[in-house]
Amino acid sequence: MLKILQSGLHTSIQDLGRFGYRNIGVPTSGTMDTISANFANALLNNNKNDAVLEITMYGPKLAFTVPTVITITGAEMSAKLNNISIANYKKYSIKNGDILSFGELTKGLRCYLAVKGGFKTAKVLKSRSFYNGITLKNTLKKHDTILYNSYVDNNNSSNSAIKNTTLFFETNVLEVYQGPDFNLFTLEEQQKIYSNKYTISNLINRMGYRIKETVIKHHKSILTSPVLPGTVQLTPSGQLIILMKDAQTTGGYPRIFQLTEKSIAILAQKKEGDIFSFLLV
């Protein structure tokens, strides 16, 4: 069992997501940076859909009550095991009573903690991913406990590591496809949209990222239509909203771009003030 001694800013259980229910308005949810989360499960030889902890900006303090093996991937948050610094993308054997804590954020925004075999929270609509209104809670709180299977490692896991895996989210370029409403805009407007540089505002969460700049004010409207994680909407005021994993299933703003899955992961590691550009593919 994992005990939450301190909760951190926004710590939740996520797997790959909740699929097959968007027709009844249920968001996909799941890990924001799927690439980093997949690395964590792969390093432990877990199933790719095993649940992990997604930790945002500053992390929790956690106590382990049964042995396991862990790894941390994604953002660098100065993790310590029993007050000794540990590295991302490396496996560590855990014993009863070990304490994992996090400190200063030095790179990225979200990190992922995986245990051997994944966390064993309840499945709702075939997924363990937290989402308010679907699961009982959307974040972990102090004194919460999470089940996981006991595992005693006999293979000196601390020698296993993956190198140079964070480079993918250090880029400031987001690859996108044309959205279904891209051609509502003139060639000049299109050029302006994808040639600009953009700054992330302070309005960012698992539902979406709002961009600071005003691009093109317009009066173009569409019927409420399906949207996906990674859909880029252009509001009438000229601001961009990039939908993320907890976003609604439909929207009424023109859908000008669709981020690739890699670009969603890259954006999930960006924070207020970071600058990026789009690359149309």
Residue pairs with C-beta under 8 A, 6 or more apart in sequence:
1 64
1 65
1 66
1 145
1 146
1 147
1 148
2 62
2 63
2 64
2 65
2 115
2 119
2 145
2 146
2 147
2 148
3 62
3 63
3 64
3 65
3 143
3 144
3 145
4 11
4 60
4 61
4 62
4 140
4 141
4 142
4 143
4 144
4 145
4 146
5 60
5 61
5 62
5 63
5 99
5 142
6 60
6 61
6 142
7 60
7 139
7 140
7 141
7 142
7 144
8 55
8 56
8 57
8 58
8 59
8 60
8 61
8 102
8 140
9 56
9 57
9 58
10 55
10 56
10 57
10 139
10 206
11 53
11 54
11 55
11 56
11 59
11 60
11 139
11 140
12 53
12 54
12 129
12 130
12 138
12 139
12 140
13 51
13 52
13 53
13 54
13 119
13 121
13 128
13 129
13 130
13 140
13 146
14 29
14 30
14 31
14 32
14 37
14 51
14 52
14 53
14 54
14 128
14 129
14 130
15 30
15 31
15 49
15 50
15 51
15 52
15 118
15 127
15 128
15 129
16 30
16 31
16 34
16 37
16 48
16 49
16 127
17 28
17 29
17 30
17 31
17 127
17 129
17 245
18 26
18 27
18 28
18 29
18 30
18 124
18 125
18 126
18 127
18 129
18 131
18 134
19 28
19 126
19 127
20 125
20 126
21 125
22 28
22 226
22 249
25 248
25 249
25 250
26 125
26 131
26 134
26 249
27 131
27 245
27 246
27 247
27 248
27 249
28 228
28 229
28 245
29 127
29 129
29 130
29 131
29 134
29 206
29 245
29 246
30 127
30 129
30 245
31 37
31 52
31 54
31 112
31 245
32 54
32 110
32 206
32 244
32 245
32 264
32 265
32 268
33 74
33 110
33 112
33 169
33 264
33 265
33 268
33 269
34 261
34 264
34 265
35 168
35 169
35 261
35 262
35 265
36 73
36 74
36 75
36 110
36 111
36 112
36 165
36 169
36 265
36 269
37 52
37 54
37 73
37 74
37 112
37 114
38 48
39 73
39 89
39 112
39 162
39 165
40 46
40 52
40 71
40 72
40 73
40 74
40 112
40 113
40 114
41 47
41 48
41 50
41 52
41 114
41 118
42 48
43 71
43 73
43 89
43 91
43 114
43 160
43 161
43 162
44 69
44 70
44 71
44 91
44 114
44 115
44 116
46 114
46 116
46 117
46 118
47 118
50 114
50 117
50 118
50 119
51 118
51 119
51 120
51 121
51 128
51 129
52 112
52 113
52 114
52 118
52 119
53 60
53 112
53 113
53 114
53 119
53 140
54 110
54 111
54 112
55 75
55 77
55 102
55 110
55 111
55 112
55 113
56 109
56 110
57 105
57 109
57 110
57 271
58 77
58 102
58 105
59 77
59 79
59 101
59 102
59 111
60 101
60 102
60 140
61 99
61 100
61 101
61 102
62 99
62 100
62 101
62 113
63 97
63 98
63 99
63 100
64 94
64 95
64 96
64 97
64 98
64 99
64 100
65 96
65 97
66 96
66 148
66 150
67 93
67 94
67 95
67 96
67 150
67 151
67 152
67 153
68 94
68 115
68 116
68 117
68 148
68 149
68 150
68 151
69 91
69 92
69 93
69 94
69 115
69 116
69 151
69 153
69 157
70 91
70 92
70 94
70 100
70 113
70 114
70 115
70 116
71 88
71 89
71 90
71 91
71 92
71 113
71 114
72 79
72 86
72 88
72 89
72 111
72 112
72 113
72 114
73 88
73 89
73 111
73 112
73 114
73 165
74 88
74 108
74 110
74 111
74 112
74 166
74 169
74 269
75 105
75 107
75 108
75 109
75 110
75 111
75 269
76 88
76 105
76 106
76 107
76 108
76 111
76 166
77 102
77 103
77 104
77 105
77 106
77 111
78 85
78 102
78 103
78 104
78 105
78 106
79 85
79 86
79 88
79 100
79 101
79 102
79 103
79 111
80 86
80 100
80 101
80 102
80 103
81 92
81 94
81 98
81 99
81 100
82 98
82 99
83 99
83 101
86 92
87 161
88 111
88 166
89 161
89 162
89 163
89 165
89 166
90 158
90 160
90 161
90 162
91 157
91 158
91 160
91 161
92 157
92 158
93 153
93 156
93 157
93 158
94 115
100 113
102 111
107 166
107 170
108 166
108 169
108 269
109 268
109 269
109 270
109 271
110 268
110 269
115 148
115 151
116 148
116 149
116 151
116 153
117 148
117 149
117 151
118 148
119 128
119 146
119 147
119 148
120 146
120 147
120 148
120 149
121 128
121 146
121 147
122 128
122 135
124 134
124 135
125 134
129 135
130 137
130 138
130 139
131 138
131 246
132 138
140 146
168 262
168 265
168 266
169 265
169 266
169 268
169 269
171 266
172 274
172 275
172 276
172 277
173 276
173 277
173 278
173 279
174 259
174 263
174 266
174 267
174 276
174 277
174 278
174 279
175 259
175 260
175 262
175 263
175 278
175 279
175 281
176 194
176 232
176 257
176 258
176 259
176 260
176 263
176 278
176 279
176 280
176 281
177 257
177 258
177 260
177 280
177 281
178 256
178 257
178 258
178 280
179 231
179 232
179 254
179 255
179 256
179 257
179 258
180 225
180 255
181 220
181 222
181 254
181 255
181 256
182 190
182 255
182 256
182 257
184 220
184 222
184 254
185 193
185 216
185 218
185 220
185 254
185 256
189 216
189 218
192 215
192 216
193 215
193 216
193 234
193 256
193 278
194 257
194 278
194 279
194 280
195 277
196 213
196 215
196 277
197 275
197 276
197 277
198 211
198 212
198 213
198 240
198 275
198 276
198 277
198 278
199 211
199 212
199 213
199 273
199 274
199 275
200 209
200 211
200 212
200 270
200 271
200 272
200 273
200 274
200 275
200 276
201 209
201 210
201 211
201 212
201 272
202 272
203 209
203 210
204 210
204 271
204 272
205 244
205 246
206 244
206 245
206 246
207 243
207 244
207 246
207 247
207 248
208 241
208 242
208 243
208 244
208 247
209 241
209 242
209 244
209 267
209 270
210 239
210 240
210 241
211 239
211 240
211 241
211 242
212 239
213 239
213 240
214 237
214 238
214 239
215 234
215 238
215 239
215 240
216 234
216 238
217 236
217 237
217 238
218 234
218 236
218 238
218 254
219 236
220 236
220 254
221 236
221 252
221 254
222 252
222 253
222 254
222 255
223 252
224 250
224 251
224 252
225 250
225 251
225 252
225 255
226 249
226 250
227 233
227 243
227 247
227 248
227 249
227 250
227 251
227 255
228 243
228 247
228 258
229 243
229 244
229 245
229 247
229 264
230 242
230 243
230 244
230 258
230 259
230 260
230 261
230 263
230 264
231 242
231 243
231 247
231 251
231 255
231 257
231 258
231 259
232 240
232 241
232 242
232 243
232 255
232 256
232 257
232 258
232 259
232 278
233 240
233 241
233 242
233 243
233 251
233 253
233 254
233 255
233 256
234 240
234 253
234 254
234 256
235 241
235 253
236 253
241 253
242 259
242 267
243 251
244 264
244 267
244 268
245 264
257 278
257 280
259 267
260 281
267 276
270 276
